[in-house]
């Protein structure tokens, strides 16, 4: 598993930091989380392939997380090879490109996508599905009967409703969760987090992995060389060799290993709903828009600071904290290209004359969460999550 941060800036893209977007690469496939303006350009600069994107998750409908989506879908479409069949005139897509893309996000995502594609006369050559998350009480929105009638008027509408999970330790006695996907050897959940409009954090939980195969024991006890039968043992199947020797998987395969867990949050000033599902996660991706001296301002606009992110990491016992979504007032420590007096001035926040870098955010987070690794995830920062031992 590999996380690639494509855009880590808040509000708007700049020459040194793109708008919000993050890719999770696993088993050759790519899940994209948010798609701010310019995401497809960032993809071109990365080592990710457009055609590997199979799912896109949108945390909320603010423009800096969404305005690149329609353009990306059109680029995915134009990159597909269309082969016309002479007999029936039907179109097929190239086999090296996913035949469809599935989008998940807040209520309104479908209207946004279809409106922008329709108004720009953009036709996609691939099938796509959009699953909208029906607001739950934690989102602060209650749908009227009229809203419900409009929502379900179209038979093509696909929605996901939240399930209330009872939890005595939770301040409200439980929380709402959405179970979005069981594909690609993992389960994906969404949970409401607090921002200025319905916003979600996503939890990706990998299925348990097979235990380690002890090939040395096989060779030492039976003098056998690796062969096709090994894959059957790894899969938990009993094997009988031509010699009559019976090999049982439990003798050579260790106990199953717990799958990896990744938590990716959207903008938020309170992510406590995520804690039950996020417990003992391998990675927590949490925004840190402002530093701790601006905590009141951050909360006022639905954002977080490093100490707030560290608090969530501590409560869910995250093994690693990755900070992103930085105000453009905080200059990247390492900026690409030449930095002269002109563009250095542009890289600073308009509201301050101080040259502040994201090192300040990192130091504040580490001070509050000293027991585990903490990283600043600037654009193209890549974090590889190794298989559990």
Steps between C-alpha positions, in 0.01 A plus 500: 500500500623845411363846573590774251407857594416685178378829650539611860398866501184653638265739321682536167794360306827692476819444294642307795203308635197348329139485616384200702547154355646176626547161334512157659667242281442134582518182294560705187181704546462862608241647734485879477391710798381850404571664169581868530578727207806382308497143633546352152816711452632368832420147385705557184795608713473192720570135418130414521304391194164655417358171381559335837249725677196290587343690790481867592396610849398863563515613863278809451376736232725802554665603175861443607413131538278466195567742214740264323259208482318563172824575318658183634203290388528650150873424492433143609249474217724650232784268604294191433544325168172450316483216254211506255366159406427489129207265543282658766662837554535452876790646693735317732763641732865400507567217741771689687247759622239443770159462332331723756564750777296515820461828686398542863420826673246727666149556377525738203804338342295342222333830412839673487658242272206466264442875478861586418526221244167594343567875478840439342357239257749246634422137431691227679575176317498296820229410748511667839292467815449760770402400852381789715508485879159584646551753782471366853420696820870572557506694171251752634267449204157342513344418165139603452252277322529726194879455502457125524248490215735697273798291602340169412302617197775384265541123494872545425562668835727293722526582868658365816329545836679513832467231763498600866764308693436485874810586704468575874842671501384754241368831638177455302466130579611404151582627155383471139706314242464429128625173356598598147695220340626144542701487177874450445569301816394780733202667664447875472294689756404865538422692818374856542750757629432863589558770240288781355294261287453120494850352499629146534809314603578171330636183661658236280537164676687231315377142537713274715804369318615135483765395748866475400596187312789312661682367196809413706299264720365329189850448366651397832234248605414349162783603268250654258577777257247780439238411241141569390371324811637785713235741376230254607649473847514880524132510406417264787454185292623156602734348242564133420816442298554217249708324763193489724643757741225718645588861576270698726501880470497556876839327519671747266290816499494730800193670644325759283626855529279798575446714192618858484275792593518848352294800610465799266312802633353796318496852642389497862501677832383188683567142387407314817233296320780325317669363813317162538569390142846658492635325809856370454514622141831478316466848352290801592486777239377813676483860388701775671389816325635742762757490779399486864521875552206531259287228657193721549511609136543140387196380695291797387547392138467127569870414495767354726847571635790258565411450866140419405621243247737354758213469747301289251811290427553435869137409565494244219858381568612571144835346412587791272358852455519673161407868492363672187267778378722795593412866477713660232649722772727205585767466234619151409840432656631376166359685204551373149670722246681828547401716792582866445384810681191530278347155532614467861278797581209337318549181699432684825157564634359836408410559864850464643850625429663210680652215305328206672549143380318177575782417743299697755200270452721192525664611822164578663360158405810314620488683830144372556557152356864411575455124522429430130629619161354826369558631148413805295345378174588757235412446134633168365593378847469122482453267793532126449322274745680167511329165544464399865761251616 
